[in-house]
Amino acid sequence: MSESIDFAKIDFDREERTGTPEIIFGEGKTTEQIETIIKKMRERKSLVIASRIHSDPAACLKISFPEGIYHPEARIFSISPQKTEKIGRGEIAVLAAGTSDLPVAEEACVTASLLGNQVQRYYDVGIAGLHRLLREIPRIREASVLIVVAGMEGALPSVVAGLVKCPVVAVPTSVGYGTGLGGISALLTMLNTCSPGVTVVNIDNGVGAAVAAHRMNCV
């Protein structure tokens, strides 16, 4: 069932159909529009995840919904109707190649955690210093699903997928110099990986990676 308001149709049945509630994409929406959607979701005690929320709108949302939590690095505003029960077969590990990739990596981490998954972070493990990754591989191998976030040439998911048994969800970021083409170079590298078992989502799509990993972890 969906509920129509002037500018949106809120899909309240999505969690029952897909296992994941509707996630509000905040970019391009006014603060008032986001507030209205959240109010409707709160009436039904839904988990609220609003992505791409910057600091000024977040401050307004915090006034309207004091129970909400703003995750600044992830740019997510969330309200959990109750303590989230941890589900899934195991842990989701999120790897980020470099510090500049952290906003997308944190978007994935926070989303996966809000959906009920145990999440472990491994940051600044890019291939420019391969020893940093190799040092963490024994622990990384214990995860059920990996989310691997990288910009520049985007080679990290290919390297990781050749070292682990679990599924790898690759996230290209728009981090990089001119020929990175806003993440297109990283995207093409990931799509052309020679390591089987890599699934690729859209550029900077931490939310999409988290949902994919969540479903893999809960099968």
N, CA, C and O of each residue as an XYZ file, in Angstrom:
876
protein
N       0.846     -1.183      0.000
C       0.000      0.000      0.000
C       0.883      1.235      0.000
O       1.891      1.284      0.706
N       0.509      2.233     -0.789
C       1.233      3.490     -0.815
C       0.303      4.612     -0.385
O      -0.917      4.512     -0.516
N       0.889      5.667      0.122
C       0.105      6.843      0.514
C       0.575      8.023     -0.303
O       1.769      8.319     -0.344
N      -0.352      8.698     -0.953
C      -0.011      9.827     -1.807
C      -0.074     11.131     -1.023
O      -1.029     11.387     -0.290
N       0.958     11.948     -1.189
C       0.923     13.328     -0.739
C       1.178     14.182     -1.968
O       1.328     13.646     -3.066
N       1.229     15.461     -1.814
C       1.271     16.348     -2.980
C       2.417     16.036     -3.937
O       2.261     16.163     -5.152
N       3.553     15.634     -3.407
C       4.761     15.516     -4.228
C       5.370     14.118     -4.214
O       6.416     13.909     -4.828
N       4.749     13.153     -3.534
C       5.346     11.819     -3.424
C       4.283     10.766     -3.142
O       3.188     11.065     -2.668
N       4.643      9.524     -3.450
C       3.832      8.363     -3.088
C       4.719      7.461     -2.236
O       5.680      6.875     -2.733
N       4.391      7.355     -0.952
C       5.239      6.622     -0.012
C       4.862      5.147     -0.042
O       3.704      4.783      0.166
N       5.845      4.313     -0.300
C       5.634      2.879     -0.506
C       5.795      2.134      0.820
O       6.894      1.686      1.148
N       4.714      1.999      1.578
C       4.785      1.373      2.889
C       4.897     -0.149      2.806
O       5.268     -0.787      3.791
N       4.591     -0.728      1.679
C       4.651     -2.188      1.535
C       6.014     -2.683      1.046
O       6.221     -3.887      0.897
N       6.921     -1.777      0.802
C       8.187     -2.185      0.192
C       8.959     -3.167      1.074
O       9.535     -4.133      0.572
N       8.972     -2.924      2.385
C       9.719     -3.831      3.255
C       9.142     -5.246      3.220
O       9.887     -6.226      3.222
N       7.803     -5.348      3.188
C       7.183     -6.676      3.129
C       7.493     -7.364      1.813
O       7.704     -8.576      1.781
N       7.522     -6.589      0.706
C       7.798     -7.176     -0.607
C       9.252     -7.558     -0.784
O       9.568     -8.616     -1.327
N      10.144     -6.676     -0.315
C      11.554     -6.812     -0.678
C      12.489     -7.076      0.501
O      13.650     -7.436      0.305
N      11.984     -6.897      1.732
C      12.839     -7.058      2.894
C      13.577     -5.797      3.288
O      14.299     -5.785      4.284
N      13.402     -4.725      2.510
C      14.087     -3.466      2.784
C      13.079     -2.329      2.729
O      12.343     -2.229      1.748
N      13.011     -1.465      3.741
C      12.053     -0.358      3.703
C      12.442      0.689      2.662
O      13.579      0.724      2.193
N      11.491      1.528      2.316
C      11.784      2.627      1.402
C      12.803      3.556      2.045
O      12.670      3.918      3.214
N      13.814      3.937      1.285
C      14.859      4.845      1.756
C      14.680      6.179      1.053
O      14.570      6.238     -0.172
N      14.653      7.249      1.835
C      14.438      8.594      1.286
C      15.741      9.103      0.692
O      16.761      9.163      1.378
N      15.708      9.466     -0.574
C      16.866     10.098     -1.211
C      16.705     11.602     -1.052
O      15.852     12.209     -1.700
N      17.525     12.210     -0.188
C      17.317     13.600      0.192
C      17.774     14.624     -0.830
O      17.268     15.746     -0.854
N      18.716     14.256     -1.665
C      19.272     15.217     -2.620
C      18.186     15.684     -3.591
O      17.496     14.865     -4.199
N      18.040     16.986     -3.732
C      17.022     17.530     -4.633
C      15.686     17.779     -3.970
O      14.812     18.408     -4.567
N      15.505     17.299     -2.745
C      14.268     17.540     -2.003
C      14.481     18.703     -1.040
O      15.586     18.905     -0.536
N      13.417     19.468     -0.787
C      13.498     20.516      0.219
C      13.420     19.878      1.608
O      12.976     18.742      1.771
N      13.864     20.646      2.594
C      13.774     20.156      3.974
C      12.330     19.890      4.352
O      12.036     18.914      5.043
N      11.426     20.751      3.904
C       9.999     20.590      4.223
C       9.449     19.303      3.614
O       8.658     18.605      4.248
N       9.862     18.990      2.394
C       9.408     17.747      1.766
C       9.915     16.532      2.534
O       9.167     15.579      2.755
N      11.180     16.562      2.940
C      11.744     15.441      3.704
C      11.019     15.296      5.036
O      10.698     14.183      5.454
N      10.763     16.409      5.696
C      10.042     16.375      6.979
C       8.667     15.743      6.822
O       8.251     14.936      7.653
N       7.964     16.108      5.761
C       6.614     15.579      5.539
C       6.648     14.072      5.328
O       5.825     13.343      5.883
N       7.594     13.608      4.529
C       7.712     12.169      4.285
C       8.036     11.441      5.581
O       7.446     10.401      5.874
N       8.973     11.982      6.361
C       9.346     11.332      7.620
C       8.157     11.267      8.570
O       7.952     10.249      9.231
N       7.372     12.339      8.648
C       6.200     12.337      9.530
C       5.240     11.206      9.164
O       4.710     10.524     10.041
N       5.022     11.015      7.869
C       4.136      9.935      7.424
C       4.709      8.570      7.789
O       3.975      7.672      8.199
N       6.017      8.419      7.640
C       6.649      7.146      7.968
C       6.623      6.894      9.472
O       6.463      5.755      9.911
N       6.781      7.951     10.256
C       6.758      7.805     11.709
C       5.370      7.397     12.208
O       5.248      6.691     13.208
N       4.331      7.845     11.508
C       2.973      7.457     11.897
C       2.797      5.945     11.871
O       1.997      5.388     12.623
N       3.555      5.289     10.997
C       3.464      3.829     10.869
C       4.640      3.128     11.557
O       4.862      1.931     11.380
N       5.387      3.911     12.350
C       6.533      3.370     13.093
C       7.543      2.683     12.171
O       8.139      1.668     12.532
N       7.725      3.245     10.990
C       8.677      2.687     10.031
C      10.104      3.102     10.378
O      10.334      4.169     10.948
N      11.057      2.242     10.025
C      12.451      2.645     10.071
C      12.658      3.753      9.045
O      12.264      3.620      7.887
N      13.277      4.844      9.480
C      13.530      5.976      8.588
C      15.021      6.040      8.272
O      15.854      6.153      9.171
N      15.343      5.967      6.991
C      16.706      6.207      6.518
C      16.606      7.253      5.416
O      16.027      7.001      4.360
N      17.173      8.423      5.670
C      17.185      9.489      4.661
C      18.633      9.751      4.274
O      19.440     10.158      5.108
N      18.960      9.516      3.009
C      20.338      9.647      2.546
C      20.568     10.995      1.870
O      19.629     11.700      1.500
N      21.859     11.331      1.720
C      22.299     12.576      1.093
C      21.662     13.790      1.787
O      21.113     14.685      1.144
N      21.758     13.782      3.114
C      21.269     14.885      3.930
C      22.483     15.670      4.415
O      23.342     15.123      5.107
N      22.556     16.934      4.061
C      23.694     17.750      4.461
C      23.417     18.423      5.811
O      22.317     18.307      6.351
N      24.399     19.112      6.340
C      24.347     19.542      7.737
C      23.212     20.513      8.037
O      22.580     20.401      9.088
N      22.934     21.466      7.144
C      21.878     22.440      7.428
C      20.496     21.796      7.482
O      19.776     22.009      8.458
N      20.091     21.012      6.468
C      18.811     20.295      6.591
C      18.790     19.357      7.791
O      17.751     19.194      8.431
N      19.918     18.742      8.099
C      19.969     17.811      9.234
C      19.661     18.533     10.544
O      18.987     17.980     11.412
N      20.153     19.767     10.691
C      19.886     20.526     11.907
C      18.392     20.801     12.059
O      17.856     20.732     13.165
N      17.726     21.111     10.956
C      16.273     21.330     10.988
C      15.528     20.044     11.310
O      14.578     20.051     12.092
N      15.958     18.943     10.710
C      15.306     17.655     10.966
C      15.467     17.238     12.423
O      14.564     16.638     13.005
N      16.615     17.556     13.007
C      16.862     17.194     14.402
C      15.920     17.956     15.337
O      15.533     17.436     16.383
N      15.554     19.176     14.967
C      14.594     19.949     15.763
C      13.212     19.314     15.661
O      12.514     19.169     16.665
N      12.819     18.937     14.442
C      11.496     18.337     14.228
C      11.408     16.925     14.791
O      10.354     16.501     15.264
N      12.533     16.193     14.736
C      12.550     14.790     15.184
C      13.737     14.589     16.134
O      14.766     14.048     15.728
N      13.603     15.018     17.390
C      14.741     14.943     18.319
C      15.236     13.527     18.568
O      16.373     13.329     18.996
N      14.380     12.538     18.299
C      14.805     11.146     18.473
C      15.693     10.664     17.324
O      16.282      9.586     17.397
N      15.783     11.461     16.276
C      16.578     11.072     15.113
C      18.069     11.209     15.363
O      18.499     11.924     16.269
N      18.845     10.521     14.555
C      20.308     10.556     14.651
C      20.863     10.999     13.297
O      20.478     10.472     12.254
N      21.765     11.967     13.329
C      22.443     12.385     12.103
C      23.838     11.792     12.079
O      24.614     11.940     13.023
N      24.142     11.117     10.979
C      25.460     10.510     10.772
C      26.193     11.389      9.755
O      26.035     11.180      8.552
N      26.988     12.365     10.201
C      27.493     13.403      9.289
C      28.385     12.881      8.171
O      28.268     13.340      7.034
N      29.272     11.937      8.460
C      30.174     11.470      7.401
C      29.417     10.669      6.353
O      29.758     10.696      5.170
N      28.379      9.951      6.798
C      27.552      9.179      5.865
C      26.489     10.034      5.195
O      25.914      9.628      4.186
N      26.221     11.216      5.745
C      25.170     12.123      5.265
C      23.798     11.440      5.328
O      22.988     11.540      4.406
N      23.569     10.748      6.439
C      22.308     10.022      6.645
C      21.640     10.509      7.924
O      22.289     10.681      8.955
N      20.328     10.730      7.836
C      19.500     11.006      9.009
C      18.605      9.797      9.209
O      17.927      9.357      8.281
N      18.604      9.261     10.423
C      17.860      8.015     10.654
C      17.027      8.097     11.923
O      17.366      8.811     12.867
N      15.931      7.350     11.923
C      15.117      7.153     13.123
C      14.763      5.674     13.172
O      14.131      5.146     12.257
N      15.169      5.018     14.235
C      14.833      3.601     14.416
C      13.678      3.498     15.393
O      13.763      4.036     16.497
N      12.595      2.817     15.016
C      11.440      2.718     15.905
C      11.723      1.932     17.166
O      11.012      2.081     18.160
N      12.749      1.098     17.144
C      13.132      0.304     18.305
C      14.576     -0.116     18.106
O      15.162      0.130     17.052
N      15.147     -0.747     19.117
C      16.521     -1.223     18.989
C      16.595     -2.242     17.867
O      15.827     -3.203     17.838
N      17.523     -2.026     16.942
C      17.621     -2.893     15.773
C      18.195     -4.249     16.156
O      19.268     -4.344     16.751
N      17.462     -5.287     15.805
C      17.941     -6.649     16.050
C      18.936     -7.034     14.961
O      18.664     -6.864     13.773
N      20.082     -7.549     15.373
C      21.098     -7.935     14.403
C      20.692     -9.240     13.728
O      20.375    -10.230     14.389
N      20.709     -9.219     12.400
C      20.282    -10.368     11.613
C      21.384    -10.729     10.631
O      22.446    -10.107     10.610
N      21.118    -11.738      9.821
C      22.079    -12.107      8.790
C      22.946    -13.275      9.204
O      23.057    -13.604     10.385
N      23.561    -13.896      8.206
C      24.404    -15.064      8.445
C      25.702    -14.691      9.139
O      26.257    -15.479      9.905
N      26.176    -13.500      8.869
C      27.465    -13.096      9.419
C      27.682    -11.613      9.274
O      26.737    -10.825      9.277
N      28.923    -11.246      9.150
C      29.326     -9.849      9.150
C      29.471     -9.314      7.732
O      29.903    -10.030      6.829
N      29.105     -8.045      7.546
C      29.416     -7.331      6.312
C      30.655     -6.479      6.577
O      30.660     -5.658      7.495
N      31.692     -6.669      5.786
C      32.905     -5.870      5.911
C      32.922     -4.815      4.812
O      32.663     -5.114      3.646
N      33.227     -3.586      5.193
C      33.297     -2.482      4.233
C      34.742     -2.015      4.135
O      35.339     -1.584      5.121
N      35.293     -2.109      2.933
C      36.672     -1.696      2.677
C      36.661     -0.411      1.862
O      35.910     -0.292      0.894
N      37.485      0.542      2.247
C      37.635      1.780      1.471
C      39.087      1.931      1.062
O      39.993      1.761      1.877
N      39.302      2.252     -0.206
C      40.665      2.371     -0.702
C      41.410      3.517     -0.035
O      42.558      3.356      0.377
N      40.762      4.671      0.072
C      41.426      5.839      0.645
C      40.482      6.693      1.458
O      39.268      6.487      1.438
N      41.039      7.649      2.169
C      40.247      8.521      3.031
C      39.215      9.312      2.235
O      38.132      9.590      2.749
N      39.520      9.676      1.008
C      38.574     10.438      0.190
C      37.340      9.627     -0.179
O      36.325     10.194     -0.584
N      37.417      8.311     -0.045
C      36.274      7.438     -0.341
C      35.344      7.248      0.858
O      34.317      6.580      0.737
N      35.688      7.823      2.011
C      34.949      7.537      3.237
C      33.486      7.980      3.227
O      32.660      7.266      3.795
N      33.108      9.110      2.619
C      31.674      9.439      2.625
C      30.805      8.340      2.013
O      29.731      8.041      2.534
N      31.258      7.742      0.918
C      30.501      6.657      0.282
C      30.592      5.388      1.121
O      29.602      4.673      1.279
N      31.767      5.109      1.654
C      31.929      3.919      2.501
C      31.059      4.025      3.747
O      30.437      3.045      4.157
N      31.012      5.209      4.350
C      30.191      5.392      5.548
C      28.702      5.314      5.224
O      27.918      4.822      6.035
N      28.309      5.792      4.052
C      26.913      5.647      3.626
C      26.543      4.160      3.585
O      25.459      3.768      4.018
N      27.447      3.352      3.066
C      27.203      1.902      3.013
C      27.188      1.298      4.415
O      26.314      0.491      4.732
N      28.142      1.681      5.251
C      28.228      1.126      6.609
C      26.986      1.437      7.421
O      26.391      0.545      8.027
N      26.593      2.709      7.433
C      25.464      3.121      8.262
C      24.175      2.486      7.759
O      23.357      2.032      8.560
N      23.983      2.449      6.445
C      22.779      1.829      5.890
C      22.710      0.351      6.246
O      21.671     -0.131      6.697
N      23.798     -0.363      6.048
C      23.820     -1.801      6.361
C      23.558     -2.048      7.843
O      22.848     -2.988      8.202
N      24.123     -1.214      8.695
C      23.918     -1.363     10.129
C      22.468     -1.084     10.516
O      21.893     -1.817     11.321
N      21.873     -0.035      9.954
C      20.481      0.290     10.257
C      19.535     -0.818      9.795
O      18.471     -1.014     10.383
N      19.919     -1.538      8.749
C      19.098     -2.655      8.269
C      19.279     -3.905      9.131
O      18.607     -4.913      8.911
N      20.184     -3.843     10.108
C      20.295     -4.931     11.070
C      21.524     -5.803     10.943
O      21.587     -6.870     11.552
N      22.508     -5.372     10.162
C      23.695     -6.195      9.943
C      24.844     -5.789     10.869
O      24.987     -4.625     11.243
N      25.645     -6.772     11.220
C      26.921     -6.493     11.878
C      27.886     -5.974     10.809
O      28.032     -6.583      9.749
N      28.536     -4.858     11.090
C      29.398     -4.218     10.093
C      30.789     -4.000     10.676
O      30.935     -3.578     11.824
N      31.807     -4.291      9.873
C      33.192     -4.035     10.247
C      33.820     -3.151      9.178
O      33.590     -3.348      7.985
N      34.604     -2.189      9.607
C      35.234     -1.239      8.684
C      36.726     -1.547      8.522
O      37.417     -1.865      9.490
N      37.203     -1.446      7.279
C      38.621     -1.543      6.963
C      38.936     -0.401      6.007
O      38.635     -0.476      4.816
N      39.540      0.650      6.532
C      39.723      1.869      5.746
C      41.193      2.119      5.415
O      42.099      1.695      6.132
N      41.393      2.823      4.304
C      42.717      3.164      3.794
C      43.529      1.908      3.514
O      44.659      1.759      3.978
N      42.919      1.001      2.737
C      43.585     -0.259      2.369
C      43.718     -0.368      0.845
O      43.622     -1.458      0.281
N      43.940      0.781      0.186
C      44.043      0.791     -1.265
C      45.311      0.133     -1.775
O      46.239     -0.129     -1.010
N      45.344     -0.132     -3.080
C      46.438     -0.924     -3.648
C      47.742     -0.142     -3.778
O      48.776     -0.735     -4.086
N      47.724      1.179     -3.552
C      48.981      1.930     -3.583
C      49.912      1.504     -2.451
O      51.126      1.686     -2.531
N      49.332      0.939     -1.403
C      50.125      0.356     -0.312
C      49.559     -1.019     -0.008
O      48.868     -1.200      0.995
N      49.842     -1.973     -0.854
C      49.182     -3.277     -0.795
C      49.402     -3.990      0.536
O      48.576     -4.806      0.944
N      50.502     -3.690      1.211
C      50.785     -4.322      2.502
C      49.695     -4.017      3.528
O      49.434     -4.826      4.419
N      49.053     -2.837      3.399
C      48.002     -2.469      4.360
C      46.792     -3.390      4.207
O      46.164     -3.771      5.194
N      46.472     -3.745      2.957
C      45.374     -4.680      2.702
C      45.741     -6.086      3.160
O      44.955     -6.740      3.846
N      46.921     -6.552      2.787
C      47.316     -7.927      3.081
C      47.362     -8.195      4.581
O      47.104     -9.310      5.034
N      47.693     -7.161      5.340
C      47.725     -7.304      6.795
C      46.333     -7.608      7.363
O      46.209     -8.269      8.394
N      45.290     -7.121      6.682
C      43.919     -7.281      7.177
C      43.194     -8.490      6.581
O      42.119     -8.857      7.057
N      43.763     -9.107      5.555
C      43.059    -10.164      4.827
C      42.599    -11.318      5.718
O      41.482    -11.793      5.511
N      43.367    -11.804      6.689
C      42.859    -12.901      7.522
C      41.531    -12.555      8.201
O      40.640    -13.401      8.274
N      41.389    -11.338      8.693
C      40.122    -10.946      9.329
C      39.031    -10.701      8.296
O      37.872    -11.051      8.515
N      39.404    -10.099      7.169
C      38.428     -9.821      6.117
C      37.799    -11.118      5.622
O      36.613    -11.141      5.294
N      38.570    -12.185      5.563
C      38.069    -13.477      5.086
C      36.974    -14.061      5.978
O      36.255    -14.968      5.559
N      36.843    -13.558      7.183
C      35.812    -14.048      8.097
C      34.430    -13.459      7.795
O      33.431    -13.946      8.324
N      34.355    -12.436      6.967
C      33.075    -11.790      6.656
C      32.250    -12.643      5.701
O      32.781    -13.481      4.973
N      30.932    -12.408      5.720
C      30.024    -13.113      4.806
C      29.911    -12.405      3.469
O      29.760    -13.052      2.433
N      29.982    -11.078      3.484
C      29.880    -10.258      2.274
C      30.831     -9.078      2.430
O      31.004     -8.551      3.529
N      31.446     -8.669      1.323
C      32.311     -7.495      1.338
C      31.723     -6.394      0.466
O      31.205     -6.657     -0.619
N      31.806     -5.170      0.946
C      31.560     -3.980      0.127
C      32.915     -3.305     -0.038
O      33.564     -2.958      0.949
N      33.340     -3.121     -1.276
C      34.667     -2.565     -1.541
C      34.514     -1.261     -2.319
O      34.008     -1.245     -3.441
N      34.959     -0.171     -1.703
C      34.742      1.176     -2.223
C      36.069      1.748     -2.704
O      37.046      1.768     -1.955
N      36.109      2.215     -3.958
C      37.370      2.741     -4.483
C      37.110      3.733     -5.607
O      36.186      3.571     -6.404
N      37.944      4.760     -5.648
C      37.938      5.703     -6.758
C      39.211      5.537     -7.572
O      39.723      4.427     -7.709
N      39.724      6.643     -8.114
C      40.925      6.611     -8.960
C      40.758      5.557    -10.064
O      39.848      5.665    -10.885
N      41.638      4.532    -10.088
C      41.521      3.508    -11.144
C      40.573      2.387    -10.757
O      40.193      1.581    -11.606
N      40.184      2.320     -9.488
C      39.151      1.372     -9.070
C      39.566     -0.082     -9.069
O      38.729     -0.957     -9.293
N      40.838     -0.367     -8.824
C      41.321     -1.752     -8.933
C      41.138     -2.577     -7.656
O      41.263     -3.801     -7.698
N      40.849     -1.940     -6.538
C      40.804     -2.669     -5.271
C      39.834     -3.854     -5.264
O      40.218     -4.916     -4.773
N      38.595     -3.744     -5.780
C      37.698     -4.909     -5.741
C      38.259     -6.127     -6.467
O      38.066     -7.255     -6.015
N      38.949     -5.915     -7.585
C      39.532     -7.046     -8.315
C      40.584     -7.756     -7.484
O      40.629     -8.985     -7.446
N      41.432     -6.979     -6.818
C      42.473     -7.564     -5.974
C      41.833     -8.345     -4.828
O      42.218     -9.481     -4.551
N      40.858     -7.730     -4.166
C      40.218     -8.367     -3.014
C      39.501     -9.648     -3.426
O      39.596    -10.666     -2.741
N      38.781     -9.592     -4.552
C      38.000    -10.760     -4.990
C      38.882    -11.959     -5.305
O      38.419    -13.099     -5.262
N      40.156    -11.708     -5.623
C      41.083    -12.806     -5.870
C      41.653    -13.412     -4.599
O      42.442    -14.355     -4.655
N      41.248    -12.861     -3.431
C      41.818    -13.310     -2.162
C      40.781    -13.864     -1.183
O      41.136    -14.358     -0.113
N      39.482    -13.778     -1.556
C      38.424    -14.181     -0.615
C      37.417    -15.109     -1.296
O      37.366    -15.192     -2.523
N      36.609    -15.814     -0.473
C      35.575    -16.708     -0.989
C      34.210    -16.037     -1.085
O      33.372    -16.463     -1.880
N      33.972    -15.001     -0.293
C      32.628    -14.431     -0.174
C      32.328    -13.468     -1.324
O      33.242    -13.041     -2.030
N      31.042    -13.122     -1.516
C      30.675    -12.159     -2.565
C      31.291    -10.789     -2.300
O      31.467    -10.382     -1.151
N      31.611    -10.094     -3.376
C      32.175     -8.746     -3.305
C      31.252     -7.790     -4.042
O      30.970     -7.979     -5.226
N      30.786     -6.770     -3.348
C      29.989     -5.704     -3.968
C      30.912     -4.503     -4.148
O      31.381     -3.927     -3.166
N      31.172     -4.128     -5.385
C      32.125     -3.065     -5.688
C      31.404     -1.738     -5.905
O      30.377     -1.675     -6.581
N      31.961     -0.684     -5.319
C      31.369      0.649     -5.436
C      32.412      1.613     -5.992
O      33.356      1.966     -5.285
N      32.262      2.047     -7.243
C      33.166      3.072     -7.754
C      32.794      4.434     -7.180
O      31.613      4.749     -7.035
N      33.796      5.237     -6.857
C      33.511      6.592     -6.388
C      33.998      7.615     -7.398
O      34.796      7.312     -8.285
N      33.505      8.818     -7.246
C      33.859      9.898     -8.177
C      35.169     10.572     -7.793
O      35.491     11.640     -8.315
N      35.925      9.962     -6.889
C      37.213     10.492     -6.466
C      38.263     10.241     -7.536
O      38.369      9.125     -8.044
N      39.046     11.264     -7.887
C      40.120     11.067     -8.864
C      40.405     12.318     -9.656
O      39.649     13.289     -9.602
N      41.495     12.291    -10.391
C      41.882     13.412    -11.240
C      41.118     13.373    -12.561
O      40.201     12.569    -12.730
N      41.494     14.232    -13.485
C      40.727     14.464    -14.710
C      40.290     13.238    -15.471
O      39.113     13.112    -15.811
N      41.216     12.319    -15.750
C      40.834     11.144    -16.536
C      40.062     10.115    -15.722
O      39.642      9.089    -16.256
N      39.876     10.382    -14.441
C      38.952      9.551    -13.665
C      37.519      9.767    -14.106
O      36.653      8.926    -13.862
N      37.268     10.898    -14.759
C      35.966     11.196    -15.373
C      34.809     11.042    -14.388
O      33.765     10.474    -14.710
N      35.022     11.566    -13.177
C      33.954     11.543    -12.188
C      33.514     10.160    -11.764
O      32.356      9.955    -11.402
N      34.432      9.209    -11.806
C      34.119      7.849    -11.376
C      33.893      6.864    -12.510
O      33.781      5.662    -12.269
N      33.824      7.348    -13.730
C      33.570      6.450    -14.862
C      34.743      5.491    -15.069
O      34.534      4.316    -15.369
N      35.972      5.984    -14.910
C      37.138      5.101    -15.065
C      37.100      3.965    -14.048
O      37.353      2.810    -14.392
N      36.783      4.294    -12.787
C      36.690      3.253    -11.753
C      35.551      2.288    -12.058
O      35.689      1.079    -11.870
N      34.436      2.817    -12.524
C      33.285      1.972    -12.878
C      33.665      0.982    -13.973
O      33.351     -0.203    -13.869
N      34.334      1.452    -15.019
C      34.707      0.567    -16.136
C      35.710     -0.485    -15.688
O      35.637     -1.636    -16.119
N      36.650     -0.100    -14.824
C      37.607     -1.079    -14.306
C      36.887     -2.188    -13.557
O      37.187     -3.368    -13.741
N      35.936     -1.805    -12.713
C      35.210     -2.798    -11.916
C      34.339     -3.688    -12.795
O      34.246     -4.893    -12.558
N      33.707     -3.111    -13.798
C      32.880     -3.908    -14.698
C      33.719     -4.878    -15.525
O      33.242     -5.941    -15.921
N      34.966     -4.505    -15.782
C      35.853     -5.336    -16.590
C      36.786     -6.205    -15.751
O      37.795     -6.700    -16.253
N      36.450     -6.391    -14.478
C      37.318     -7.182    -13.606
C      37.521     -8.598    -14.139
O      36.615     -9.195    -14.720
N      38.720     -9.117    -13.931
C      39.002    -10.510    -14.299
C      38.797    -11.445    -13.114
O      39.003    -12.652    -13.237
N      38.391    -10.896    -11.959
C      38.133    -11.722    -10.771
C      36.652    -12.038    -10.692
O      35.850    -11.126    -10.490
N      36.253    -13.303    -10.844
C      34.831    -13.645    -10.767
C      34.273    -13.362     -9.373
O      34.999    -13.362     -8.380
N      32.968    -13.122     -9.331
C      32.308    -12.936     -8.047
C      32.150    -11.507     -7.611
O      31.812    -11.245     -6.457
N      32.390    -10.557     -8.525
C      32.261     -9.141     -8.197
C      30.964     -8.592     -8.790
O      30.718     -8.725     -9.989
N      30.142     -7.979     -7.947
C      28.940     -7.272     -8.379
C      29.210     -5.779     -8.271
O      29.748     -5.321     -7.263
N      28.846     -5.016     -9.288
C      29.171     -3.588     -9.324
C      27.895     -2.755     -9.270
O      26.942     -3.013    -10.005
N      27.886     -1.743     -8.384
C      26.768     -0.803     -8.325
C      27.196      0.523     -8.941
O      28.330      0.674     -9.393
N      26.289      1.462     -8.950
C      26.529      2.750     -9.608
C      27.546      3.599     -8.841
O      27.857      3.320     -7.683
N      28.048      4.617     -9.494
C      29.061      5.506     -8.918
C      28.520      6.172     -7.650
O      27.428      6.741     -7.652
N      29.296      6.094     -6.576
C      28.975      6.715     -5.276
C      27.727      6.135     -4.615
O      27.167      6.759     -3.714
N      27.281      4.954     -5.044
C      26.012      4.410     -4.547
C      26.238      3.508     -3.331
O      26.126      2.285     -3.418
N      26.559      4.139     -2.195
C      26.750      3.377     -0.973
C      25.478      2.707     -0.490
O      25.523      1.600      0.046
N      24.330      3.378     -0.678
C      23.051      2.799     -0.264
C      22.761      1.528     -1.059
O      22.401      0.504     -0.478
N      22.915      1.587     -2.374
C      22.656      0.423     -3.217
C      23.561     -0.738     -2.862
O      23.122     -1.888     -2.873
N      24.814     -0.459     -2.548
C      25.750     -1.514     -2.149
C      25.327     -2.141     -0.831
O      25.399     -3.359     -0.663
N      24.887     -1.309      0.102
C      24.465     -1.820      1.413
C      23.243     -2.721      1.293
O      23.176     -3.768      1.937
N      22.281     -2.321      0.475
C      21.075     -3.138      0.304
C      21.423     -4.459     -0.372
O      20.918     -5.508      0.027
N      22.284     -4.421     -1.396
C      22.701     -5.664     -2.060
C      23.406     -6.593     -1.072
O      23.122     -7.790     -1.032
N      24.321     -6.046     -0.279
C      25.048     -6.857      0.693
C      24.107     -7.387      1.776
O      24.249     -8.524      2.226
N      23.152     -6.562      2.190
C      22.160     -6.977      3.181
C      21.374     -8.183      2.694
O      21.173     -9.141      3.440
N      20.931     -8.137      1.446
C      20.156     -9.269      0.907
C      21.024    -10.519      0.789
O      20.564    -11.622      1.083
N      22.270    -10.353      0.364
C      23.169    -11.504      0.290
C      23.406    -12.104      1.668
O      23.488    -13.323      1.816
N      23.517    -11.243      2.675
C      23.822    -11.694      4.023
C      22.614    -12.353      4.696
O      22.764    -13.109      5.656
N      21.430    -12.061      4.188
C      20.215    -12.564      4.859
C      19.558    -13.713      4.116
O      18.495    -14.175      4.531
N      20.152    -14.187      3.038
C      19.595    -15.314      2.287
C      19.715    -16.583      3.125
O      19.305    -17.656      2.683
